[in-house]
Amino acid sequence: GFHKLLERKGPGLGDEIIQQQLARFNYWASNIGVFASRGASLDTRLNHKNSANYRILLLQLLDILEKNLHAAAVGHVAGTDSDNPENETSHKDTVQAVSDIISGLNRLSATIRKSSARNRNSKAANFVERDDEGNDVNMVYQENVTRIIQQLYPDASNTLCKRLGESISLRRKRVLYSRRHQAKLII
């Protein structure tokens, strides 16, 4: 849609505005993982039972975007009279609608990411990092952190030191899981 519209250059088309909207759309697509690998793609996220409403809304927004881009491209060809204020207003309205739809896609993506973040936190808590021999590195890390805390704060209760060790270990798991997840999102 964007490319068809950009091909139809002419007075009053506003190539810069269309290119900005194309850049915003590409940024959205890249950020949400539209073209990511199978396990990390937007399609995979939306295949879950809980995401049916998001999927429907996303498809509706994309359909409306496509129709608006088509209308802008066809309308520009049909309305060759660039001095006619009606044609200019109609084109501006269509471009504004495209901008609004992309903003809607960004808001929907933020909601989808929040939902995914909750799932990632629970997955991160269960994330197990293993060494070359298959040993659970997380448990060893947690034990070492707890010992270090006990050495740094000998007057602190063992329960507090253990909880701090668990908390630091969990934070580390979240960071490691997040890095792994981000690596999957890269195209």
Disulfide bonds with the S-S distance in Angstrom:
none
